[in-house]
Structures are given as structure tokens and as C-alpha cells.
Amino acid sequence: MLLDHPSDEPTAIRTYIAAIFVSLELSRSTWLVTSLSPGKGERMSKHSVTAGNVAELLTLFAELRRKAEVRTGQSYPIITIQEAGLDGFWLHRVLQQNGIESHVVDPASIAMPRRRRRAKTDRIDGETLLRACLAYKRGEPRVCAMVVAPSPEEEDRRRLCRERRTLIGERITHVNRIKGLLFAQGICDYGPLRRDRRARLEALRTGDGRELPSHLKAQIGRELDRIELLLDQIKAVEAAQDALLATARKPASEQAAPDPVTMLLALRGVGANFAAILWSEAFYRQFANRRQVAAYAGLAATPWQSGGIRREQGVSKAGNPRLRTTMIQLAWLWIRHQPQSALTRWFKLRSQQGRKRAIVALARKLLVALWKYVSQGVVIEGAAMKPAA
């Protein structure tokens, strides 16, 4: 009952941290600002701000500071928290530029009630965020996971890899649509990505010997127009990506340590696209240990234990999905191009119990090994390097 009722003892905000705590519940139209100030006990204040109006938000912060100073006679800093989401990190950067301590939290890391029907409103979410921020600043372990906001340069650098993946996905969609349309006419050997696709389209005949219907041929022609546009865009993105990698590989001085891109490209089986994704999605930031590396990619194990019952739920899939997909693909290529490495030998022994589970485990081990290789210079055991150009 002590947790459900206000205590007579001083609250945490008065005894531990002298600051004004603010949570921001962001939406497209309004921002709900929930604040807890010294001198108000445990009462939380609610304010609405027009979405995107930073000047109004800063004015509200100044008013919160003024009222707290009138009540207590002291001036307090402001500590804010917001969820990582559609708004990105621009507001986080604006607050930091104005001298405000700002935190961006992973919303999935905050503990929620386990009732089947859970009350959910912006008001409740704002109070939950505020309590999470208080517990985080008090140093409570595992209360939530704060997001490491990338710099504007790091955020912009990874757009090339993500755009390339989006364009390739769109290209696959149009190719499959063309193949599906033609398969319904008894044609299964047409390649929409071949250079002679237009000429072959004119020569196609249906399974019963007819020419392609006029509307169907026109539809396929428009699909080919989209594919050709996508091919040009993919080529432009790949050229920009190669230029970015070339710039990153230029040594600052002869005594400087090799950069991550150069080290990754030196490994056999790691191409420009894999190196760009690993560099922009993972190795741009610092990790404290191998567990953080695996968890960031969503490749960490998720145990389930209650009393004497123990079972494994598989990987968490709570991290970066692009990095996780890339590591699974790279793990298969690693087996092919690095047959003498210790990781490949481990996979061959473990795959007898199931290749799917073994390849996921190999992807986790490979990511940790690459992190040690890039950050600490630890060479992967048995790994073969590309011949010097």
C-alpha cells in the first residue's frame, strides 16, 4: 500500500535530484507536456503546445522555471524525456542546443501493466514517461533503455543504404507483378531485367499461340517504365555509396589507424554494400561489451524461466532490423568465402542440430567478431584477407 499512496517522506525529486522533470508526448497536432517541479509535492502539471512550435515550448519551460523559483527561491534545470518515433531526433537536438538535458527513450523498454484491457491515453503515457525519467536519473537499473541519438551527419550517411534497400524492394515487386501477369497467359520464361526486355515483349506469344492482348501489353510496358526508372535510381545511389566509401577510406595521416571501412573491405566475402551497412548502421557508435552489440542487432537470446521451467524463446528481434537481416545474409556468405575460419568450423559442427538456429547463432558471433576486429583490432581466427590490389 505504500506504493499506492503518497508518502509523508520527502519525494525523490526533492531528496535526490534538484530539477524540473518534463515528458513530451508528441503527436501531429499537439504536444502534451507533463511536468513535475520542486515545491509542488507529487502533483504533475499538464500543458498543451502546438505541434512543431518550439518557441511556445521554450516559453513554457521558462514559465515552469520562474514558478519553481518563486516557490523555492532556487533556480532549477530542466530534464526532458520523449519517445523515439516518427518525429526523429530534431526536437532532441533543439533542446540540447538550448542547454536543456534531453533523453530519447525506447518505448518498448518501459514496463507496462499486464492487464488484458489496459487504459491508454496521452495523459497516462505522459505520466508513465515522467516516472521512467525519474527512475532513470535516480540510477535504478533496467528501468528503461535510452536511445543513442546519431549526429546529423551519421543520420544522413545511412540514408543511402536504406534507400538502396527500398528501391530494390520496389524493383522486386514490379518484376514479380510482370511475371505473375505473364504466367496467367502461359508464359514463364520472360526476364524483365534483361536488356532485351522490350524486344522480347513484342515477340511473346501466349500458351495457346495468341499475341499478347493489347491492354496487357500496355500494362507490362508501364511496369517496364517503372523498372527502368528504378534501375537508374539504384545505379545513382550505388555510385553515391561508392563515393562515400572512397571518402571514408582516405587516411588522415600515415600514422593513423585504419578506418572501419578499410578494415571491413579487406575481409574476403565482405563487399561494398555489406561494409556500408555495417559502418552506417552499427559501427558508427560505441558499445561497452558484446552483449550490447548482439542486443542492438536483435540477435540476443530471450530466455524464459519460472521456477523449474526453463526454455529458450529465440532471438529478441528488438534491435535494428536492417542490421539483423544483413548479418544473416553475411553469415551465409561467410561460410562460402571463409571455409577455414574458426566460425565456419563451429557452424558446421553446430548445424547438425539445425541449420536455421545455427546460422542465427553464427550471425551473432560474426557481428561480435567484426566489432572486436574494427574497434580493437582483434583479427578473426582463420579469416582470409583479400589479395592486395
RALINWO-V527502 format. One record per residue. N is the residue number from 0. RES is the residue in one letter. SS is DSSP state (H for helix, E for strand, C for the rest). OMEGA is omega in degrees with one decimal (NA if undefined). Layout:
BEGIN
<<N/RES/SS/OMEGA> <N/RES/SS/OMEGA>>
END
This chain:
BEGIN
<<0/M/C/179.6> <1/L/C/-180.0> <2/L/C/-176.3> <3/D/C/-176.3> <4/H/C/177.9> <5/P/C/-179.5> <6/S/C/175.8> <7/D/C/179.5> <8/E/C/177.8> <9/P/C/-179.8> <10/T/C/-176.2> <11/A/H/-176.7> <12/I/H/179.6> <13/R/H/-173.8> <14/T/H/-174.0> <15/Y/C/-172.0> <16/I/C/177.7> <17/A/C/-178.0> <18/A/E/173.3> <19/I/E/-177.9> <20/F/E/-176.2> <21/V/E/172.1> <22/S/E/-177.9> <23/L/E/174.4> <24/E/E/-169.9> <25/L/E/173.3> <26/S/C/-176.6> <27/R/C/-174.9> <28/S/C/-177.4> <29/T/E/172.8> <30/W/E/176.6> <31/L/E/-177.4> <32/V/E/176.8> <33/T/E/-174.8> <34/S/E/174.6> <35/L/E/-173.2> <36/S/C/173.7> <37/P/C/178.5> <38/G/C/179.7> <39/K/C/-178.2> <40/G/C/-179.4> <41/E/C/179.1> <42/R/C/176.7> <43/M/C/179.4> <44/S/E/179.5> <45/K/E/177.2> <46/H/E/177.1> <47/S/E/179.4> <48/V/E/177.2> <49/T/E/-177.8> <50/A/C/177.8> <51/G/C/-178.2> <52/N/C/-177.4> <53/V/H/-179.9> <54/A/H/178.1> <55/E/H/179.0> <56/L/H/179.7> <57/L/H/175.7> <58/T/H/176.9> <59/L/H/178.2> <60/F/H/178.7> <61/A/H/178.7> <62/E/H/176.3> <63/L/H/177.4> <64/R/H/-177.9> <65/R/H/-179.7> <66/K/H/178.8> <67/A/H/179.0> <68/E/H/177.5> <69/V/H/-177.8> <70/R/H/-170.2> <71/T/H/-176.7> <72/G/C/179.0> <73/Q/C/177.2> <74/S/C/-174.9> <75/Y/C/172.5> <76/P/E/179.4> <77/I/E/176.4> <78/I/E/-176.3> <79/T/E/175.5> <80/I/E/176.9> <81/Q/E/179.3> <82/E/E/171.9> <83/A/C/-177.1> <84/G/C/-173.3> <85/L/C/-176.7> <86/D/C/178.4> <87/G/C/-174.0> <88/F/C/-174.9> <89/W/H/179.3> <90/L/H/176.2> <91/H/H/179.8> <92/R/H/178.5> <93/V/H/179.8> <94/L/H/178.6> <95/Q/H/177.9> <96/Q/H/179.2> <97/N/C/175.4> <98/G/C/-179.5> <99/I/C/177.0> <100/E/E/-174.5> <101/S/E/177.7> <102/H/E/175.3> <103/V/E/-173.3> <104/V/E/171.4> <105/D/C/-174.9> <106/P/H/-179.4> <107/A/H/-177.5> <108/S/H/-178.9> <109/I/C/-179.4> <110/A/C/-179.0> <111/M/C/175.9> <112/P/C/-176.5> <113/R/C/176.9> <114/R/C/-178.2> <115/R/C/175.9> <116/R/C/-175.4> <117/R/C/176.8> <118/A/C/-177.6> <119/K/C/173.7> <120/T/C/176.9> <121/D/H/178.5> <122/R/H/178.9> <123/I/H/179.9> <124/D/H/179.0> <125/G/H/178.1> <126/E/H/178.0> <127/T/H/177.1> <128/L/H/-178.4> <129/L/H/178.3> <130/R/H/177.4> <131/A/H/178.9> <132/C/H/177.5> <133/L/H/-179.7> <134/A/H/179.4> <135/Y/H/-179.5> <136/K/H/175.1> <137/R/H/178.6> <138/G/C/178.5> <139/E/C/-176.7> <140/P/C/172.2> <141/R/C/-179.4> <142/V/C/176.7> <143/C/C/-179.8> <144/A/C/178.6> <145/M/E/-178.5> <146/V/C/174.3> <147/V/C/-176.2> <148/A/C/177.6> <149/P/C/174.3> <150/S/C/177.8> <151/P/H/179.4> <152/E/H/178.7> <153/E/H/179.3> <154/E/H/-179.3> <155/D/H/-177.0> <156/R/H/-176.4> <157/R/C/178.5> <158/R/H/-178.2> <159/L/H/179.9> <160/C/H/-178.7> <161/R/H/178.2> <162/E/H/179.0> <163/R/H/178.9> <164/R/H/178.4> <165/T/H/-179.5> <166/L/H/179.0> <167/I/H/176.2> <168/G/H/177.5> <169/E/H/178.3> <170/R/H/178.5> <171/I/H/179.3> <172/T/H/-178.7> <173/H/H/177.8> <174/V/H/179.9> <175/N/H/178.5> <176/R/H/178.7> <177/I/H/-179.7> <178/K/H/178.1> <179/G/H/178.6> <180/L/H/-178.3> <181/L/H/179.9> <182/F/H/176.9> <183/A/C/176.5> <184/Q/C/177.9> <185/G/C/-179.0> <186/I/C/-176.8> <187/C/C/-176.2> <188/D/C/-178.9> <189/Y/C/179.1> <190/G/C/-177.7> <191/P/C/-178.5> <192/L/C/177.9> <193/R/C/-176.6> <194/R/C/-179.5> <195/D/C/-175.0> <196/R/H/-179.7> <197/R/H/-179.3> <198/A/H/179.8> <199/R/H/178.1> <200/L/H/179.9> <201/E/H/-176.4> <202/A/H/-176.5> <203/L/C/174.1> <204/R/E/-179.7> <205/T/C/-179.1> <206/G/C/178.0> <207/D/C/171.5> <208/G/C/-179.4> <209/R/C/169.3> <210/E/E/178.6> <211/L/C/175.9> <212/P/C/-173.2> <213/S/H/-178.7> <214/H/H/177.8> <215/L/H/178.9> <216/K/H/178.0> <217/A/H/178.4> <218/Q/H/179.2> <219/I/H/177.3> <220/G/H/177.0> <221/R/H/175.3> <222/E/H/177.4> <223/L/H/175.5> <224/D/H/179.5> <225/R/H/179.7> <226/I/H/179.8> <227/E/H/175.0> <228/L/H/178.6> <229/L/H/178.3> <230/L/H/177.3> <231/D/H/-180.0> <232/Q/H/177.5> <233/I/H/178.8> <234/K/H/179.3> <235/A/H/179.4> <236/V/H/179.4> <237/E/H/176.2> <238/A/H/177.2> <239/A/H/178.7> <240/Q/H/177.4> <241/D/H/178.0> <242/A/H/178.2> <243/L/H/178.0> <244/L/H/178.3> <245/A/H/178.0> <246/T/H/-179.4> <247/A/H/-176.6> <248/R/C/179.2> <249/K/C/-177.9> <250/P/C/177.4> <251/A/C/177.7> <252/S/C/-178.4> <253/E/C/-178.5> <254/Q/C/-176.3> <255/A/C/178.1> <256/A/C/179.1> <257/P/C/179.6> <258/D/C/-177.6> <259/P/H/-178.6> <260/V/H/179.3> <261/T/H/-179.5> <262/M/H/-179.7> <263/L/H/-178.6> <264/L/H/178.1> <265/A/C/-179.9> <266/L/E/177.0> <267/R/C/-179.6> <268/G/C/178.8> <269/V/C/-179.5> <270/G/C/-176.0> <271/A/H/-177.5> <272/N/H/177.5> <273/F/H/179.9> <274/A/H/179.9> <275/A/H/-179.5> <276/I/H/179.5> <277/L/H/-178.4> <278/W/H/-173.7> <279/S/H/-176.2> <280/E/H/-173.5> <281/A/C/-168.3> <282/F/C/172.6> <283/Y/C/-175.6> <284/R/C/-177.6> <285/Q/C/175.8> <286/F/C/-177.8> <287/A/C/-177.0> <288/N/C/-176.0> <289/R/H/179.0> <290/R/H/177.2> <291/Q/H/178.5> <292/V/H/-179.4> <293/A/H/-179.6> <294/A/H/-180.0> <295/Y/H/178.4> <296/A/C/-177.5> <297/G/C/-179.0> <298/L/C/178.8> <299/A/C/-179.2> <300/A/E/179.0> <301/T/E/-178.7> <302/P/E/174.2> <303/W/E/-176.0> <304/Q/E/177.2> <305/S/E/-176.4> <306/G/C/179.3> <307/G/C/-178.8> <308/I/E/178.7> <309/R/E/174.6> <310/R/E/-177.6> <311/E/E/-178.4> <312/Q/E/-177.7> <313/G/E/-178.1> <314/V/E/-173.5> <315/S/C/-175.3> <316/K/C/-177.7> <317/A/C/-176.5> <318/G/C/-177.3> <319/N/C/-175.8> <320/P/H/179.4> <321/R/H/178.7> <322/L/H/-179.5> <323/R/H/178.9> <324/T/H/179.8> <325/T/H/-178.6> <326/M/H/176.3> <327/I/H/178.2> <328/Q/H/-179.2> <329/L/H/179.2> <330/A/H/177.4> <331/W/H/178.7> <332/L/H/179.0> <333/W/H/178.5> <334/I/H/-177.8> <335/R/H/-172.3> <336/H/H/179.9> <337/Q/C/-175.0> <338/P/C/-176.9> <339/Q/C/-177.8> <340/S/C/179.5> <341/A/H/179.5> <342/L/H/178.5> <343/T/H/178.0> <344/R/H/177.4> <345/W/H/-179.9> <346/F/H/-177.8> <347/K/H/176.5> <348/L/H/-176.2> <349/R/H/-175.0> <350/S/H/177.5> <351/Q/H/178.1> <352/Q/H/-179.9> <353/G/C/-175.1> <354/R/H/-177.2> <355/K/H/178.3> <356/R/H/-177.9> <357/A/H/-177.9> <358/I/H/176.0> <359/V/H/176.9> <360/A/H/177.5> <361/L/H/178.4> <362/A/H/177.8> <363/R/H/179.4> <364/K/H/-179.0> <365/L/H/178.7> <366/L/H/178.3> <367/V/H/179.3> <368/A/H/177.8> <369/L/H/177.3> <370/W/H/177.3> <371/K/H/179.7> <372/Y/H/-177.0> <373/V/H/-173.7> <374/S/H/-174.7> <375/Q/H/-180.0> <376/G/C/179.4> <377/V/C/-177.5> <378/V/C/179.6> <379/I/C/-174.8> <380/E/C/177.4> <381/G/C/-177.6> <382/A/C/178.5> <383/A/C/-179.9> <384/M/E/175.5> <385/K/C/176.6> <386/P/C/-179.9> <387/A/C/-178.1> <388/A/C/NA>>
END
